[in-house]
Amino acid sequence: RCGLSAHAQMLSLTVTSAVAATLRFTAGLGYPILPVEHRPRSAPVVMASVLTVCKGGSCGTNGGSTLLDAACVFAAGCDRELLDVKTANCCGECPVGVMIRPSYKIPSYIALAATAEQAMDSAEEAISATGASVRPEMRQVFQLAQEAERIFADGFSVDAIAAAAAALAAIPTDLLEPWQP
C-alpha cells in the first residue's frame, strides 16, 4: 500500500483477512492433516457449500474484495459448519455490481458492494441463500476490521494496532475455542 513504511508493507495480511484467518484456524481448518493411523474417527465428511465471489475486472472495482472479506468473516461465524468462501478472479460477466454465487445449486447473480454496508448486506443475503444464518455480532467484527484497515492505510501506528486488537477482541469467544481432536 502506498505511503506505508517498509516495516508496515511487510505485513502482508490485511486486518480483515487476519480476522477471517484467525476464525478459520481456531475452527480447526488450519491444523495439519494427521496421518491416517493418528486421526480420530469421525462422521463422514459432507460436501461443503461453496460461496464464490468474483473480484476481478469490474467486480473488483465495484467492491468485490470488500464483499469477499465480509463473506469470509460472516461465514466463519455462521451456524452452518461446512460453508467455504472462495474467490474467482474473473467470471467474465462484468456487471454493474459484483457477481456472486452462493452455492453450486444456485445460479450467479449481481450483488451490490459499493459500500461496506452494501457488502455486509449482500454477504448476509448470499449466506442465507445457502441455508445458513449469520450471527449478528459478526457485523460488528467486520466493521471494526474495516476501520482498522482504514487506520493502517494511513500508516503503522499505535492507533492502528489498537484498532486491530479491538477487531480481534470483538470475535465471539466461542468461535476462538481451540480445536481438539
ZIVEN-V243547 format. One record per run of one state. SS is the DSSP state (a for helix, b for strand, c for the rest). FROM is the first residue (numbers start at 1). TO is the last residue. Records with the same first field share a line. If there is no record, write none. Layout:
SS->FROM-TO  FROM-TO
This chain:
c->1-5  10-14  30-35  39-48  55-56  62-63  77-77  79-82  89-97  102-108  112-115  130-133  135-136  154-157  170-172  176-181
a->6-9  15-29  36-38  57-61  64-76  116-129  137-153  158-169  173-175
b->49-54  78-78  83-88  98-101  109-111  134-134
